Amino acid sequence: MRHPLRWIFGRLILLLCLLSIGMTFGGHPAFAAPEQSTPPAYTAEIETQVENLFNAAMEATNKGNFAKAEQYWTEALDFLPNNPAIWSNRGNSKISQGKFEAALVDYDRSVELAPEQPDAYLNRGAVQEGLANWEAAIADYNKVIELDPKEAAAYNNRGNAKAGQGDWNAALTDFETAMELSPQFAFARGNYALALYQVGERDEAIKTMRNLVRKYPQFADMRAAMTAALWDKGQIGEAESNWVAAIGLDSRYKDTAWLTEIRRWPPALVENMEGFLTLSGDKGAKS
């Protein structure tokens, strides 16, 4: 009988999560892991039920119904309480509902059950990063890299955590490694451009931004970053053109608090954006 211990771990890439649903962190109570009762004997009938729950959870996730997905994962755990993938995937569904500390409990259990599986560390690190627990996040990303030295997402996310600590030179190195490992990883290349700008390599940063916008015209983050960078250089026309495109894609770039606290842009670009918004009359505007 096939036992679904090899189910794929879902991945949580924090940047995508933040940009897609605009969540904030903090203010949630700690959660204890629930006690698990003795699971029923694993029969062919139960296997079918578990497979159905797995499929239902994935369908609910794809539809954005994360509470329902969490419910399905919980039901699956009644049958397979020692399956690390289910714990990790339920943690992902909790994150999507803003239940961060509760998700950490699930990721901790997943790591305990499968200490050599990198994805649980990657997911847990992303949550720690979002909670500004930089050292804990970096420790988890280091573990991913130890287990899989070619995991580009771990380098990208570790770069984000190092940037959160204010170490933009170290972040730049990690973003560059992520790019080398995965040349099509657009977000890593975008983060690299932002870090370049912060460390003073501004012309190279703008060149990288332009290349990304040329390849991905709907990359709102780079459109907005180019607005801030080009405004500072006095290239007002091109800055405004990119701004129209950026806010058409994502109006949150008008909010510098969001840029600082959620998207975590480098200070130099946030300062430029403040200036641009003040002169353009968009400062403080929100959809």
C-alpha positions, 0 to 999 in steps of 0.5 A: 500500500502506498503511504503518502509520506512523500507528498510535496511540501508547499513553499512559502516565499515571503515576498510573494506572500506580502506583495499579493495579500499585503499582510502585517505581522505581530499581535497574535497570541502564542499557540501550543501544539495540539495533542494528537490522539492515536491515529486509526490503522492505515487501511486502503479506505483511509488512504482514499480519504486522505488522498481526497483531503489532500486534493481538497486542500490543494483546490481550496488553496488555489481558490484562496480559501485558506481557512478551508484548506487549513481544515482539510489539512487538520483532518488529514493529520487525524489520520497521519499525525506524523506526516511532516508535509501535512504539518508544513502545508497547514502552516502555509494555510495559517500564514495566508490567514495571518496566523503567524505564531500558530504557523510556527508551531506547525513548522516546528513540528514538521522540522522535528519530524523531517529534520533533513527536509529543507522546505520546512526550514525555508517556510519557517524562516520566512515567517521568522523574517516577517516577524522581524526575528532576523537571527532566527530567520537566518539560522533557518535559511542557513540550515536550508543551504546546508541541506541544499547548497543550490537552493536559490530561494534560501539565498534570496530570503537570507538576503532579505533578512540581512537587509532587515538587519541593515547589512545591505552589503551582505544582502547583496552577496546573497541576492547575487548568489540566488541570481547565479543559481537561478538566472530566471529568478526575477525577484532575486534580481530585483532585490539585487537591484535594490541592494545595489542602489543602497550600497551606492552602485546606483547606475548599475542598479538602474541598469538592472531595473531597466533590464527587468522592466524590459523583460517583465513590463508588469513588474510593479516593484521595479517600475516603482523603484525606477520612479524613485531612482530616476526622480533623484537623477532629475529624469522626471519624464521617465520617472513619471512614466514608470510611476503611472505604470507602477500604481496602475499595477499596485497602488500600495507604492503610494504608501511609504509606510508600506514600503518601509515596513512591509515591502522593506525597500532600502532607505535610500529609495524610500527617501527618494520616493518620499520626495517624489510623492511630495512634489507630485501631490501623491503623498499619503494617497491610498486606494 
